[in-house]
Amino acid sequence: MLQYKEGDVTINGITLHDYLTGGKKPPLILLHGATDNGLCWTPIAEVLAEKYDVIMLDAQGHGKSDKLDKKFTFQSHTEQVAALARQLGLTKPIIMGHSMGAGTTMNVAVAYPDLPKAIILEDPAWLKQDTMPPPNQADIKSYMDSLSKMTLEELMAECRNSNPLWPEAEIEPWAESKMQYDKRLFDFMVVNPGSYKEQVPKIKCPTLLIIAENGLVAKTTAEEASRLWKSKAPFKWVQIIGAGHSIRRENYTDYKKALLDFLNSLPE
């Protein structure tokens, strides 16, 4: 069972909740996707905690962190992660994010190039077009509204039914997160509306892009990202077969191997 301590940090008047596995180990920050929370990383965090001090953050508007306010923009998460690293005294943390959190991870690497040692992006919101149009969120919001009326047990049953490939350890954290996130989330832009083609050439640190057979990022997009790469640091992308957007939940074995291979390739 994953052992961690919970805490709060206040950044620009916003209180953020975090979960730290601790120990005198290299820091690794995990940034979850929209409507999830920090503990949705628990299964893979158990593996990572053997070597890293894992910091799982509840993004603003999620988990036990403060709700969204009128000042919130997609850039707020980026600034909050950078400030979190400073407040916790983290030196060259590795940062890994999924979906919305992957967007934040990339934004941190671009805006604060000296901060991360390396970044890992799990199926970020990179569309196949040259630019990302504002997402049509009506269907997602309708589905999430239906979930908001369910009990924890009903949410867990819905998750099992909708995601038969997910391990049981993923079910309860997912269900709990759906009872916590700010229901106004879909009224805000939570990912960078700019094109990945503008962002990728600005990244300076080693980067792993993990895409799915049936996720948001197409294989051709990953190949384009490789051509756009300008840093002397390595860029690697891996496609996980038999998985959709929630890659680590749908093919944990191949995801873990790709992740650990990359982490083990980094210099101490």
Backbone hydrogen bonds in HBPLUS format (Angstrom, degrees):
<---DONOR---> <-ACCEPTOR-->    atom                        ^
c    i                          cat <-CA-CA->   ^        H-A-AA   ^      H-
h    n   atom  resd res      DA  || num        DHA   H-A  angle D-A-AA Bond
n    s   type  num  typ     dist DA aas  dist angle  dist       angle   num
A0005-LYS N   A0020-LEU O   2.78 MM  15  5.23 157.5  1.83 143.1 147.9     1
A0020-LEU N   A0005-LYS O   2.83 MM  15  5.23 164.6  1.85 152.3 155.6     2
A0007-GLY N   A0018-ASP O   2.98 MM  11  5.37 151.1  2.06 146.1 148.0     3
A0018-ASP N   A0007-GLY O   2.88 MM  11  5.37 163.3  1.90 145.9 148.6     4
A0009-VAL N   A0016-LEU O   2.93 MM   7  5.37 154.2  1.99 150.2 158.7     5
A0016-LEU N   A0009-VAL O   2.76 MM   7  5.37 168.4  1.77 166.2 168.5     6
A0011-ILE N   A0014-ILE O   2.77 MM   3  5.12 164.3  1.80 147.2 146.7     7
A0014-ILE N   A0011-ILE O   2.91 MM   3  5.12 164.9  1.94 114.7 119.3     8
A0066-ASP N   A0015-THR O   2.90 MM  51  5.56 160.1  1.94 174.4 173.9     9
A0058-ASP N   A0017-HIS O   2.92 MM  41  5.47 172.9  1.92 168.1 165.7    10
A0019-TYR N   A0056-MET O   2.87 MM  37  5.05 141.4  2.02 140.4 152.4    11
A0056-MET N   A0019-TYR O   2.83 MM  37  5.05 167.5  1.85 153.2 155.6    12
A0021-THR N   A0054-VAL O   3.00 MM  33  5.33 155.9  2.05 146.5 154.3    13
A0025-LYS N   A0023-GLY O   2.91 MM   2  5.50 132.0  2.14 105.4  90.8    14
A0053-ASP N   A0026-PRO O   2.87 MM  27  5.80 159.7  1.91 136.2 143.1    15
A0094-ILE N   A0027-PRO O   3.09 MM  67  6.44 161.6  2.12 147.7 145.6    16
A0028-LEU N   A0053-ASP O   3.00 MM  25  6.07 152.0  2.08 149.8 145.6    17
A0055-ILE N   A0028-LEU O   2.88 MM  27  6.09 164.5  1.90 150.3 152.4    18
A0029-ILE N   A0094-ILE O   2.79 MM  65  6.24 152.5  1.87 165.3 168.4    19
A0096-MET N   A0029-ILE O   2.86 MM  67  6.21 165.4  1.88 167.3 171.8    20
A0030-LEU N   A0055-ILE O   2.84 MM  25  6.12 162.0  1.88 162.0 161.9    21
A0057-LEU N   A0030-LEU O   3.47 MM  27  6.57 171.5  2.48 169.9 168.0    22
A0031-LEU N   A0096-MET O   2.81 MM  65  6.17 156.6  1.87 155.2 161.9    23
A0098-HIS N   A0031-LEU O   3.02 MM  67  6.51 149.9  2.11 166.2 175.7    24
A0036-ASP N   A0033-GLY O   3.14 MM   3  5.58 159.4  2.18 128.7 133.7    25
A0040-CYS N   A0037-ASN O   3.02 MM   3  5.58 161.2  2.05 117.2 123.3    26
A0041-TRP N   A0038-GLY O   3.17 MM   3  6.08 164.9  2.19 122.6 125.6    27
A0042-THR N   A0039-LEU O   3.07 MM   3  5.22 168.2  2.09 113.1 115.5    28
A0045-ALA N   A0041-TRP O   2.89 MM   4  5.75 154.9  1.95 158.3 161.6    29
A0046-GLU N   A0042-THR O   3.00 MM   4  6.15 144.3  2.14 155.1 160.6    30
A0047-VAL N   A0044-ILE O   3.16 MM   3  5.32 125.4  2.47  99.0 111.7    31
A0048-LEU N   A0044-ILE O   3.05 MM   4  6.37 165.4  2.07 152.1 156.0    32
A0049-ALA N   A0045-ALA O   2.82 MM   4  5.80 149.1  1.91 149.8 156.4    33
A0050-GLU N   A0047-VAL O   3.29 MM   3  5.90 162.8  2.32 113.2 118.2    34
A0051-LYS N   A0048-LEU O   3.05 MM   3  5.84 152.6  2.12 121.6 127.4    35
A0052-TYR N   A0048-LEU O   2.85 MM   4  5.78 152.0  1.93 152.5 160.2    36
A0062-HIS N   A0059-ALA O   2.91 MM   3  5.39 132.4  2.14 151.0 149.7    37
A0061-GLY N   A0066-ASP O   2.76 MM   5  5.91 154.0  1.83 161.2 160.9    38
A0182-ASP N   A0061-GLY O   2.79 MM 121  4.92 167.9  1.81 138.0 139.2    39
A0065-SER N   A0062-HIS O   3.08 MM   3  5.88 151.8  2.16 150.1 152.8    40
A0072-PHE N   A0069-ASP O   3.05 MM   3  5.52 164.6  2.07 116.8 121.8    41
A0076-SER N   A0073-THR O   2.90 MM   3  5.32 152.8  1.97 112.6 121.1    42
A0079-GLU N   A0075-GLN O   3.07 MM   4  6.41 164.6  2.09 160.6 163.1    43
A0080-GLN N   A0076-SER O   2.90 MM   4  6.07 153.2  1.97 151.4 159.6    44
A0081-VAL N   A0077-HIS O   3.00 MM   4  6.20 154.3  2.06 148.6 154.0    45
A0082-ALA N   A0078-THR O   3.18 MM   4  6.46 164.7  2.20 152.9 156.6    46
A0083-ALA N   A0079-GLU O   2.98 MM   4  6.16 157.8  2.03 144.0 150.5    47
A0084-LEU N   A0080-GLN O   2.79 MM   4  5.93 150.6  1.87 144.3 153.1    48
A0085-ALA N   A0081-VAL O   3.02 MM   4  6.27 161.3  2.05 150.5 154.0    49
A0086-ARG N   A0082-ALA O   3.17 MM   4  6.48 153.0  2.24 142.4 149.5    50
A0087-GLN N   A0083-ALA O   2.87 MM   4  6.12 166.5  1.89 155.5 158.9    51
A0088-LEU N   A0084-LEU O   2.92 MM   4  6.08 156.5  1.98 154.7 160.6    52
A0090-LEU N   A0085-ALA O   2.90 MM   5  5.11 160.4  1.94 155.6 157.0    53
A0089-GLY N   A0086-ARG O   3.07 MM   3  5.02 149.3  2.17  99.1 108.6    54
A0117-LYS N   A0093-PRO O   2.97 MM  24  5.60 157.4  2.03 121.2 128.6    55
A0095-ILE N   A0118-ALA O   3.04 MM  23  6.52 161.8  2.07 155.1 158.7    56
A0120-ILE N   A0095-ILE O   2.93 MM  25  6.40 145.6  2.05 147.6 153.8    57
A0097-GLY N   A0120-ILE O   3.01 MM  23  6.44 157.6  2.06 163.6 166.9    58
A0122-GLU N   A0097-GLY O   2.84 MM  25  6.04 169.4  1.86 167.9 168.7    59
A0101-GLY N   A0098-HIS O   2.77 MM   3  4.80 128.8  2.03 147.3 131.5    60
A0099-SER N   A0122-GLU O   3.00 MM  23  6.31 163.2  2.03 169.8 169.3    61
A0102-ALA N   A0099-SER O   2.95 MM   3  4.96 125.5  2.25  96.9 112.0    62
A0103-GLY N   A0099-SER O   3.03 MM   4  6.44 150.5  2.12 152.6 160.5    63
A0103-GLY N   A0100-MET O   3.10 MM   3  5.12 118.3  2.50  94.9 109.7    64
A0104-THR N   A0100-MET O   3.02 MM   4  6.43 153.7  2.09 147.7 155.1    65
A0105-THR N   A0101-GLY O   2.89 MM   4  6.07 153.8  1.95 139.7 147.3    66
A0106-MET N   A0102-ALA O   2.96 MM   4  6.24 160.4  2.00 149.8 153.6    67
A0107-ASN N   A0103-GLY O   2.94 MM   4  6.15 159.4  1.98 147.7 154.0    68
A0108-VAL N   A0104-THR O   2.86 MM   4  6.13 153.4  1.93 152.7 159.5    69
A0109-ALA N   A0105-THR O   3.07 MM   4  6.37 159.4  2.12 147.6 152.8    70
A0110-VAL N   A0106-MET O   3.01 MM   4  6.29 144.9  2.13 148.0 157.6    71
A0111-ALA N   A0107-ASN O   2.83 MM   4  5.96 171.1  1.84 154.9 157.8    72
A0112-TYR N   A0108-VAL O   2.73 MM   4  5.42 152.9  1.80 146.7 153.7    73
A0115-LEU N   A0112-TYR O   2.93 MM   3  5.53 166.5  1.95 125.3 129.6    74
A0119-ILE N   A0206-PRO O   2.97 MM  87  6.49 156.9  2.02 158.0 165.1    75
A0208-LEU N   A0119-ILE O   3.00 MM  89  6.47 151.7  2.08 147.8 156.9    76
A0121-LEU N   A0208-LEU O   2.80 MM  87  6.20 163.7  1.83 165.0 170.8    77
A0210-ILE N   A0121-LEU O   2.80 MM  89  6.03 173.4  1.81 162.4 164.6    78
A0123-ASP N   A0210-ILE O   2.92 MM  87  6.04 162.6  1.95 166.9 172.7    79
A0126-TRP N   A0124-PRO O   2.79 MM   2  5.61 139.0  1.95 104.5  92.5    80
A0141-LYS N   A0137-GLN O   2.83 MM   4  5.96 166.7  1.85 159.2 163.3    81
A0142-SER N   A0138-ALA O   2.93 MM   4  6.10 155.6  1.99 147.2 153.9    82
A0143-TYR N   A0139-ASP O   3.03 MM   4  6.26 160.2  2.07 147.8 152.5    83
A0144-MET N   A0140-ILE O   2.86 MM   4  6.12 163.8  1.88 154.9 159.9    84
A0145-ASP N   A0141-LYS O   2.81 MM   4  5.95 149.7  1.90 146.5 154.9    85
A0146-SER N   A0142-SER O   3.13 MM   4  6.42 148.1  2.24 140.7 148.4    86
A0147-LEU N   A0143-TYR O   3.11 MM   4  6.50 145.8  2.24 143.7 153.2    87
A0148-SER N   A0144-MET O   3.05 MM   4  6.32 142.4  2.20 143.4 153.2    88
A0149-LYS N   A0146-SER O   3.40 MM   3  5.73 159.2  2.45 104.9 110.8    89
A0150-MET N   A0147-LEU O   2.96 MM   3  5.41 168.2  1.98 120.9 123.8    90
A0155-LEU N   A0151-THR O   2.86 MM   4  6.12 154.5  1.92 152.5 160.0    91
A0156-MET N   A0152-LEU O   2.94 MM   4  6.20 156.5  1.99 151.0 157.0    92
A0157-ALA N   A0153-GLU O   3.04 MM   4  6.27 154.9  2.10 144.2 150.9    93
A0158-GLU N   A0154-GLU O   2.90 MM   4  6.12 155.4  1.96 146.0 152.9    94
A0159-CYS N   A0155-LEU O   2.88 MM   4  6.09 155.8  1.94 148.1 154.6    95
A0160-ARG N   A0156-MET O   3.01 MM   4  6.26 162.1  2.04 148.5 152.6    96
A0161-ASN N   A0157-ALA O   3.00 MM   4  6.16 158.8  2.05 146.3 152.4    97
A0162-SER N   A0158-GLU O   2.86 MM   4  6.00 158.2  1.91 150.7 156.5    98
A0163-ASN N   A0159-CYS O   2.85 MM   4  5.71 140.3  2.00 145.5 155.2    99
A0166-TRP N   A0163-ASN O   3.07 MM   3  5.68 163.4  2.10 121.2 126.3   100
A0170-GLU N   A0167-PRO O   3.04 MM   3  5.68 159.2  2.08 118.0 124.1   101
A0171-ILE N   A0168-GLU O   3.07 MM   3  5.39 149.7  2.17 110.6 119.2   102
A0174-TRP N   A0170-GLU O   3.34 MM   4  6.32 159.5  2.38 144.2 150.1   103
A0175-ALA N   A0171-ILE O   2.97 MM   4  6.23 163.6  2.00 155.7 160.6   104
A0176-GLU N   A0172-GLU O   2.86 MM   4  6.04 167.4  1.88 161.7 164.4   105
A0177-SER N   A0173-PRO O   2.99 MM   4  6.13 154.6  2.06 146.0 152.8   106
A0178-LYS N   A0174-TRP O   3.27 MM   4  6.55 139.8  2.44 143.6 153.3   107
A0178-LYS N   A0175-ALA O   3.18 MM   3  5.31 131.2  2.43  98.4 110.8   108
A0179-MET N   A0176-GLU O   3.05 MM   3  5.35 154.4  2.12 107.1 115.3   109
A0180-GLN N   A0177-SER O   3.12 MM   3  5.15 160.1  2.16 103.3 109.4   110
A0181-TYR N   A0177-SER O   3.31 MM   4  6.38 153.0  2.38 160.8 161.6   111
A0185-LEU N   A0182-ASP O   2.94 MM   3  5.57 156.2  1.99 126.7 128.7   112
A0187-ASP N   A0184-ARG O   2.84 MM   3  5.44 162.0  1.88 124.7 129.3   113
A0188-PHE N   A0185-LEU O   3.05 MM   3  5.68 165.7  2.08 119.9 123.6   114
A0198-GLU N   A0195-SER O   3.00 MM   3  5.44 148.8  2.10 108.5 117.1   115
A0199-GLN N   A0196-TYR O   3.11 MM   3  4.94 120.0  2.49  90.2 105.4   116
A0200-VAL N   A0196-TYR O   2.87 MM   4  5.80 175.0  1.88 158.6 159.5   117
A0202-LYS N   A0199-GLN O   2.89 MM   3  5.46 151.8  1.97 121.1 130.3   118
A0203-ILE N   A0200-VAL O   3.15 MM   3  5.56 163.8  2.18 116.4 121.2   119
A0207-THR N   A0234-PRO O   3.01 MM  27  6.49 158.2  2.05 155.8 162.8   120
A0236-LYS N   A0207-THR O   2.95 MM  29  6.34 157.0  2.00 156.8 164.4   121
A0209-LEU N   A0236-LYS O   2.84 MM  27  6.26 159.8  1.88 154.2 161.2   122
A0238-VAL N   A0209-LEU O   2.90 MM  29  6.39 152.1  1.97 161.1 169.0   123
A0211-ILE N   A0238-VAL O   2.85 MM  27  6.16 166.9  1.87 160.0 164.5   124
A0240-ILE N   A0211-ILE O   2.79 MM  29  6.17 161.9  1.82 148.7 152.2   125
A0213-GLU N   A0240-ILE O   2.99 MM  27  6.00 126.0  2.29 162.6 148.5   126
A0214-ASN N   A0243-ALA O   3.01 MM  29  6.16 154.3  2.08 160.5 162.4   127
A0221-THR N   A0218-ALA O   3.01 MM   3  5.08 126.2  2.31  96.8 111.2   128
A0222-ALA N   A0218-ALA O   3.09 MM   4  6.52 153.5  2.16 150.7 157.5   129
A0223-GLU N   A0219-LYS O   2.97 MM   4  6.27 156.3  2.03 149.2 155.9   130
A0224-GLU N   A0220-THR O   2.95 MM   4  6.13 148.0  2.05 137.1 145.9   131
A0225-ALA N   A0221-THR O   2.88 MM   4  6.17 152.2  1.95 147.1 154.8   132
A0226-SER N   A0222-ALA O   3.07 MM   4  6.40 149.0  2.17 143.7 151.4   133
A0227-ARG N   A0223-GLU O   3.18 MM   4  6.55 149.2  2.28 141.9 149.5   134
A0227-ARG N   A0224-GLU O   3.08 MM   3  5.09 116.4  2.50  94.2 109.5   135
A0228-LEU N   A0224-GLU O   2.97 MM   4  6.26 139.5  2.14 145.0 156.9   136
A0228-LEU N   A0225-ALA O   3.16 MM   3  4.99 124.6  2.48  90.7 105.1   137
A0229-TRP N   A0225-ALA O   3.10 MM   4  6.20 124.7  2.42 141.7 154.5   138
A0229-TRP N   A0226-SER O   3.36 MM   3  5.26 145.1  2.49  94.7 104.2   139
A0249-ARG N   A0246-SER O   3.07 MM   3  5.52 134.7  2.28 109.6 122.1   140
A0250-GLU N   A0246-SER O   3.20 MM   4  6.35 128.9  2.48 146.9 161.0   141
A0250-GLU N   A0247-ILE O   3.04 MM   3  5.28 142.5  2.18 105.5 116.3   142
A0251-ASN N   A0247-ILE O   2.99 MM   4  6.06 150.4  2.08 166.2 170.3   143
A0255-TYR N   A0251-ASN O   3.05 MM   4  6.14 160.0  2.09 154.8 161.2   144
A0256-LYS N   A0252-TYR O   2.80 MM   4  5.87 168.0  1.82 154.2 157.3   145
A0257-LYS N   A0253-THR O   3.14 MM   4  6.35 159.3  2.18 144.8 150.3   146
A0258-ALA N   A0254-ASP O   3.02 MM   4  6.21 166.7  2.04 149.7 152.9   147
A0259-LEU N   A0255-TYR O   2.93 MM   4  6.14 162.4  1.97 155.6 160.8   148
A0260-LEU N   A0256-LYS O   2.86 MM   4  5.99 174.3  1.87 157.3 158.8   149
A0261-ASP N   A0257-LYS O   2.88 MM   4  5.91 157.9  1.93 149.2 155.8   150
A0262-PHE N   A0258-ALA O   3.20 MM   4  6.33 156.5  2.26 140.2 145.8   151
A0263-LEU N   A0259-LEU O   2.95 MM   4  6.24 168.4  1.96 155.1 158.4   152
A0264-ASN N   A0260-LEU O   2.84 MM   4  5.86 161.0  1.87 148.4 153.7   153
A0265-SER N   A0262-PHE O   2.99 MM   3  5.13 139.2  2.16 100.1 112.4   154
A0266-LEU N   A0263-LEU O   3.20 MM   3  5.48 156.8  2.25 106.5 113.3   155
